[in-house]
Amino acid sequence: MSQITIFHNPRCSKSRQTLQLLNENSVEPEIVEYLKVGVSQETVESLLSKLGVEPRAMMRTKEAEYKEQNLGDDSVSRDALVKAIVATPKLLERPIVVNGNKAAIGRPPENVLDII
């Protein structure tokens, strides 16, 4: 069985609820506090691939940094969006749970049950 990982922000209620849901289902995930450790471009690309989405689908589009960096503009390239997440990890939607080659965004937390 592969190690399950959660990209977690302890200050986020959805992230805490998702972690609790995993624990209730006998899952002890590896916890990545991405706001502390950051995320690499490789990690972001891997998450995009496992989620099967484009960058904006895993970005927090309501964050001030999203608007300040004008990331909602359709002319912003995919690569620039990935680099923005790397440079500003706060833009990464949370929580994201990874199990092997699958991932799910825990909004709502029950979304992650499909991959565990």
mmCIF file of the C-alpha atoms, coordinates in Angstrom:
data_MODEL
# 
_entry.id   MODEL 
# 
loop_
_atom_site.group_PDB 
_atom_site.id 
_atom_site.type_symbol 
_atom_site.label_atom_id 
_atom_site.label_alt_id 
_atom_site.label_comp_id 
_atom_site.label_asym_id 
_atom_site.label_entity_id 
_atom_site.label_seq_id 
_atom_site.pdbx_PDB_ins_code 
_atom_site.Cartn_x 
_atom_site.Cartn_y 
_atom_site.Cartn_z 
_atom_site.occupancy 
_atom_site.B_iso_or_equiv 
_atom_site.pdbx_formal_charge 
_atom_site.auth_seq_id 
_atom_site.auth_comp_id 
_atom_site.auth_asym_id 
_atom_site.auth_atom_id 
_atom_site.pdbx_PDB_model_num 
ATOM 1   C CA . MET A 1 1   ? 0.000   0.000  0.000   1.00 0.00 ? 1   MET A CA 1 
ATOM 2   C CA . SER A 1 2   ? 1.364   3.411  -0.920  1.00 0.00 ? 2   SER A CA 1 
ATOM 3   C CA . GLN A 1 3   ? 1.938   6.173  1.559   1.00 0.00 ? 3   GLN A CA 1 
ATOM 4   C CA . ILE A 1 4   ? -0.921  8.679  1.637   1.00 0.00 ? 4   ILE A CA 1 
ATOM 5   C CA . THR A 1 5   ? 0.158   12.310 1.823   1.00 0.00 ? 5   THR A CA 1 
ATOM 6   C CA . ILE A 1 6   ? -1.841  15.398 2.728   1.00 0.00 ? 6   ILE A CA 1 
ATOM 7   C CA . PHE A 1 7   ? -0.775  18.900 1.731   1.00 0.00 ? 7   PHE A CA 1 
ATOM 8   C CA . HIS A 1 8   ? -2.049  20.485 4.898   1.00 0.00 ? 8   HIS A CA 1 
ATOM 9   C CA . ASN A 1 9   ? -2.552  23.898 6.437   1.00 0.00 ? 9   ASN A CA 1 
ATOM 10  C CA . PRO A 1 10  ? -3.342  23.438 10.157  1.00 0.00 ? 10  PRO A CA 1 
ATOM 11  C CA . ARG A 1 11  ? -5.032  26.855 10.225  1.00 0.00 ? 11  ARG A CA 1 
ATOM 12  C CA . CYS A 1 12  ? -7.583  25.838 7.581   1.00 0.00 ? 12  CYS A CA 1 
ATOM 13  C CA . SER A 1 13  ? -10.796 24.221 8.841   1.00 0.00 ? 13  SER A CA 1 
ATOM 14  C CA . LYS A 1 14  ? -11.305 22.135 5.658   1.00 0.00 ? 14  LYS A CA 1 
ATOM 15  C CA . SER A 1 15  ? -7.733  20.882 5.937   1.00 0.00 ? 15  SER A CA 1 
ATOM 16  C CA . ARG A 1 16  ? -8.241  19.910 9.587   1.00 0.00 ? 16  ARG A CA 1 
ATOM 17  C CA . GLN A 1 17  ? -11.575 18.233 8.771   1.00 0.00 ? 17  GLN A CA 1 
ATOM 18  C CA . THR A 1 18  ? -9.969  16.259 5.946   1.00 0.00 ? 18  THR A CA 1 
ATOM 19  C CA . LEU A 1 19  ? -7.121  15.112 8.189   1.00 0.00 ? 19  LEU A CA 1 
ATOM 20  C CA . GLN A 1 20  ? -9.656  14.033 10.823  1.00 0.00 ? 20  GLN A CA 1 
ATOM 21  C CA . LEU A 1 21  ? -11.660 12.152 8.179   1.00 0.00 ? 21  LEU A CA 1 
ATOM 22  C CA . LEU A 1 22  ? -8.516  10.308 7.064   1.00 0.00 ? 22  LEU A CA 1 
ATOM 23  C CA . ASN A 1 23  ? -7.727  9.396  10.680  1.00 0.00 ? 23  ASN A CA 1 
ATOM 24  C CA . GLU A 1 24  ? -11.306 8.169  11.202  1.00 0.00 ? 24  GLU A CA 1 
ATOM 25  C CA . ASN A 1 25  ? -10.744 5.861  8.213   1.00 0.00 ? 25  ASN A CA 1 
ATOM 26  C CA . SER A 1 26  ? -7.567  4.411  9.776   1.00 0.00 ? 26  SER A CA 1 
ATOM 27  C CA . VAL A 1 27  ? -5.294  6.448  7.521   1.00 0.00 ? 27  VAL A CA 1 
ATOM 28  C CA . GLU A 1 28  ? -2.200  8.038  9.064   1.00 0.00 ? 28  GLU A CA 1 
ATOM 29  C CA . PRO A 1 29  ? -1.019  10.270 6.228   1.00 0.00 ? 29  PRO A CA 1 
ATOM 30  C CA . GLU A 1 30  ? 2.338   11.913 5.803   1.00 0.00 ? 30  GLU A CA 1 
ATOM 31  C CA . ILE A 1 31  ? 1.625   15.565 6.558   1.00 0.00 ? 31  ILE A CA 1 
ATOM 32  C CA . VAL A 1 32  ? 3.253   18.189 4.363   1.00 0.00 ? 32  VAL A CA 1 
ATOM 33  C CA . GLU A 1 33  ? 2.846   21.680 5.792   1.00 0.00 ? 33  GLU A CA 1 
ATOM 34  C CA . TYR A 1 34  ? 3.452   23.282 2.428   1.00 0.00 ? 34  TYR A CA 1 
ATOM 35  C CA . LEU A 1 35  ? 3.225   26.835 3.757   1.00 0.00 ? 35  LEU A CA 1 
ATOM 36  C CA . LYS A 1 36  ? 6.273   26.098 5.926   1.00 0.00 ? 36  LYS A CA 1 
ATOM 37  C CA . VAL A 1 37  ? 8.308   23.922 3.537   1.00 0.00 ? 37  VAL A CA 1 
ATOM 38  C CA . GLY A 1 38  ? 7.099   25.298 0.201   1.00 0.00 ? 38  GLY A CA 1 
ATOM 39  C CA . VAL A 1 39  ? 6.405   23.309 -2.956  1.00 0.00 ? 39  VAL A CA 1 
ATOM 40  C CA . SER A 1 40  ? 8.711   22.660 -5.876  1.00 0.00 ? 40  SER A CA 1 
ATOM 41  C CA . GLN A 1 41  ? 7.780   22.982 -9.525  1.00 0.00 ? 41  GLN A CA 1 
ATOM 42  C CA . GLU A 1 42  ? 8.058   19.167 -9.770  1.00 0.00 ? 42  GLU A CA 1 
ATOM 43  C CA . THR A 1 43  ? 5.603   18.762 -6.876  1.00 0.00 ? 43  THR A CA 1 
ATOM 44  C CA . VAL A 1 44  ? 3.112   21.162 -8.449  1.00 0.00 ? 44  VAL A CA 1 
ATOM 45  C CA . GLU A 1 45  ? 3.363   19.393 -11.831 1.00 0.00 ? 45  GLU A CA 1 
ATOM 46  C CA . SER A 1 46  ? 2.930   16.027 -10.111 1.00 0.00 ? 46  SER A CA 1 
ATOM 47  C CA . LEU A 1 47  ? -0.177  17.235 -8.253  1.00 0.00 ? 47  LEU A CA 1 
ATOM 48  C CA . LEU A 1 48  ? -1.648  18.627 -11.475 1.00 0.00 ? 48  LEU A CA 1 
ATOM 49  C CA . SER A 1 49  ? -1.061  15.312 -13.215 1.00 0.00 ? 49  SER A CA 1 
ATOM 50  C CA . LYS A 1 50  ? -2.563  13.238 -10.385 1.00 0.00 ? 50  LYS A CA 1 
ATOM 51  C CA . LEU A 1 51  ? -5.571  15.544 -10.070 1.00 0.00 ? 51  LEU A CA 1 
ATOM 52  C CA . GLY A 1 52  ? -6.006  15.679 -13.851 1.00 0.00 ? 52  GLY A CA 1 
ATOM 53  C CA . VAL A 1 53  ? -6.576  19.443 -13.779 1.00 0.00 ? 53  VAL A CA 1 
ATOM 54  C CA . GLU A 1 54  ? -5.071  22.665 -15.071 1.00 0.00 ? 54  GLU A CA 1 
ATOM 55  C CA . PRO A 1 55  ? -3.329  24.993 -12.586 1.00 0.00 ? 55  PRO A CA 1 
ATOM 56  C CA . ARG A 1 56  ? -6.246  27.353 -11.899 1.00 0.00 ? 56  ARG A CA 1 
ATOM 57  C CA . ALA A 1 57  ? -8.368  24.387 -10.757 1.00 0.00 ? 57  ALA A CA 1 
ATOM 58  C CA . MET A 1 58  ? -6.023  23.883 -7.799  1.00 0.00 ? 58  MET A CA 1 
ATOM 59  C CA . MET A 1 59  ? -5.429  27.536 -7.034  1.00 0.00 ? 59  MET A CA 1 
ATOM 60  C CA . ARG A 1 60  ? -7.070  29.692 -4.408  1.00 0.00 ? 60  ARG A CA 1 
ATOM 61  C CA . THR A 1 61  ? -8.451  32.273 -6.830  1.00 0.00 ? 61  THR A CA 1 
ATOM 62  C CA . LYS A 1 62  ? -9.946  34.424 -4.060  1.00 0.00 ? 62  LYS A CA 1 
ATOM 63  C CA . GLU A 1 63  ? -6.572  35.117 -2.406  1.00 0.00 ? 63  GLU A CA 1 
ATOM 64  C CA . ALA A 1 64  ? -5.319  38.708 -2.650  1.00 0.00 ? 64  ALA A CA 1 
ATOM 65  C CA . GLU A 1 65  ? -2.050  37.415 -4.143  1.00 0.00 ? 65  GLU A CA 1 
ATOM 66  C CA . TYR A 1 66  ? -4.000  35.828 -7.027  1.00 0.00 ? 66  TYR A CA 1 
ATOM 67  C CA . LYS A 1 67  ? -5.580  39.178 -7.885  1.00 0.00 ? 67  LYS A CA 1 
ATOM 68  C CA . GLU A 1 68  ? -2.387  41.175 -7.227  1.00 0.00 ? 68  GLU A CA 1 
ATOM 69  C CA . GLN A 1 69  ? -0.414  38.958 -9.624  1.00 0.00 ? 69  GLN A CA 1 
ATOM 70  C CA . ASN A 1 70  ? -3.228  39.245 -12.212 1.00 0.00 ? 70  ASN A CA 1 
ATOM 71  C CA . LEU A 1 71  ? -3.352  35.429 -12.453 1.00 0.00 ? 71  LEU A CA 1 
ATOM 72  C CA . GLY A 1 72  ? -6.980  35.427 -13.597 1.00 0.00 ? 72  GLY A CA 1 
ATOM 73  C CA . ASP A 1 73  ? -5.945  36.953 -16.926 1.00 0.00 ? 73  ASP A CA 1 
ATOM 74  C CA . ASP A 1 74  ? -6.441  34.376 -19.692 1.00 0.00 ? 74  ASP A CA 1 
ATOM 75  C CA . SER A 1 75  ? -3.130  35.389 -21.285 1.00 0.00 ? 75  SER A CA 1 
ATOM 76  C CA . VAL A 1 76  ? -1.175  34.048 -18.275 1.00 0.00 ? 76  VAL A CA 1 
ATOM 77  C CA . SER A 1 77  ? 0.517   30.830 -19.397 1.00 0.00 ? 77  SER A CA 1 
ATOM 78  C CA . ARG A 1 78  ? 0.196   27.476 -17.654 1.00 0.00 ? 78  ARG A CA 1 
ATOM 79  C CA . ASP A 1 79  ? 3.910   27.629 -16.855 1.00 0.00 ? 79  ASP A CA 1 
ATOM 80  C CA . ALA A 1 80  ? 3.523   31.084 -15.271 1.00 0.00 ? 80  ALA A CA 1 
ATOM 81  C CA . LEU A 1 81  ? 0.647   29.793 -13.119 1.00 0.00 ? 81  LEU A CA 1 
ATOM 82  C CA . VAL A 1 82  ? 2.772   26.859 -11.920 1.00 0.00 ? 82  VAL A CA 1 
ATOM 83  C CA . LYS A 1 83  ? 5.636   29.241 -11.120 1.00 0.00 ? 83  LYS A CA 1 
ATOM 84  C CA . ALA A 1 84  ? 3.209   31.478 -9.195  1.00 0.00 ? 84  ALA A CA 1 
ATOM 85  C CA . ILE A 1 85  ? 2.175   28.534 -6.996  1.00 0.00 ? 85  ILE A CA 1 
ATOM 86  C CA . VAL A 1 86  ? 5.834   27.686 -6.356  1.00 0.00 ? 86  VAL A CA 1 
ATOM 87  C CA . ALA A 1 87  ? 6.641   31.323 -5.520  1.00 0.00 ? 87  ALA A CA 1 
ATOM 88  C CA . THR A 1 88  ? 3.469   31.821 -3.438  1.00 0.00 ? 88  THR A CA 1 
ATOM 89  C CA . PRO A 1 89  ? 2.461   28.457 -1.869  1.00 0.00 ? 89  PRO A CA 1 
ATOM 90  C CA . LYS A 1 90  ? -0.533  30.177 -0.256  1.00 0.00 ? 90  LYS A CA 1 
ATOM 91  C CA . LEU A 1 91  ? -2.123  30.027 -3.736  1.00 0.00 ? 91  LEU A CA 1 
ATOM 92  C CA . LEU A 1 92  ? -2.259  26.217 -3.591  1.00 0.00 ? 92  LEU A CA 1 
ATOM 93  C CA . GLU A 1 93  ? -5.765  24.947 -2.852  1.00 0.00 ? 93  GLU A CA 1 
ATOM 94  C CA . ARG A 1 94  ? -5.939  22.940 0.334   1.00 0.00 ? 94  ARG A CA 1 
ATOM 95  C CA . PRO A 1 95  ? -6.007  20.295 1.394   1.00 0.00 ? 95  PRO A CA 1 
ATOM 96  C CA . ILE A 1 96  ? -4.754  18.016 -1.356  1.00 0.00 ? 96  ILE A CA 1 
ATOM 97  C CA . VAL A 1 97  ? -4.503  14.320 -0.532  1.00 0.00 ? 97  VAL A CA 1 
ATOM 98  C CA . VAL A 1 98  ? -2.284  12.056 -2.639  1.00 0.00 ? 98  VAL A CA 1 
ATOM 99  C CA . ASN A 1 99  ? -2.432  8.269  -2.759  1.00 0.00 ? 99  ASN A CA 1 
ATOM 100 C CA . GLY A 1 100 ? -0.070  6.728  -5.311  1.00 0.00 ? 100 GLY A CA 1 
ATOM 101 C CA . ASN A 1 101 ? -0.934  8.134  -8.725  1.00 0.00 ? 101 ASN A CA 1 
ATOM 102 C CA . LYS A 1 102 ? -4.258  9.611  -7.574  1.00 0.00 ? 102 LYS A CA 1 
ATOM 103 C CA . ALA A 1 103 ? -5.045  12.840 -5.766  1.00 0.00 ? 103 ALA A CA 1 
ATOM 104 C CA . ALA A 1 104 ? -8.115  14.712 -4.565  1.00 0.00 ? 104 ALA A CA 1 
ATOM 105 C CA . ILE A 1 105 ? -8.817  18.180 -3.231  1.00 0.00 ? 105 ILE A CA 1 
ATOM 106 C CA . GLY A 1 106 ? -10.591 17.963 0.125   1.00 0.00 ? 106 GLY A CA 1 
ATOM 107 C CA . ARG A 1 107 ? -13.337 20.447 -0.689  1.00 0.00 ? 107 ARG A CA 1 
ATOM 108 C CA . PRO A 1 108 ? -15.553 19.009 0.629   1.00 0.00 ? 108 PRO A CA 1 
ATOM 109 C CA . PRO A 1 109 ? -13.419 16.711 2.806   1.00 0.00 ? 109 PRO A CA 1 
ATOM 110 C CA . GLU A 1 110 ? -15.420 13.665 1.619   1.00 0.00 ? 110 GLU A CA 1 
ATOM 111 C CA . ASN A 1 111 ? -13.845 14.036 -1.845  1.00 0.00 ? 111 ASN A CA 1 
ATOM 112 C CA . VAL A 1 112 ? -10.736 12.276 -0.547  1.00 0.00 ? 112 VAL A CA 1 
ATOM 113 C CA . LEU A 1 113 ? -12.633 9.093  0.353   1.00 0.00 ? 113 LEU A CA 1 
ATOM 114 C CA . ASP A 1 114 ? -12.636 8.158  -3.355  1.00 0.00 ? 114 ASP A CA 1 
ATOM 115 C CA . ILE A 1 115 ? -8.867  7.696  -3.388  1.00 0.00 ? 115 ILE A CA 1 
ATOM 116 C CA . ILE A 1 116 ? -8.123  5.970  -0.062  1.00 0.00 ? 116 ILE A CA 1 
# 
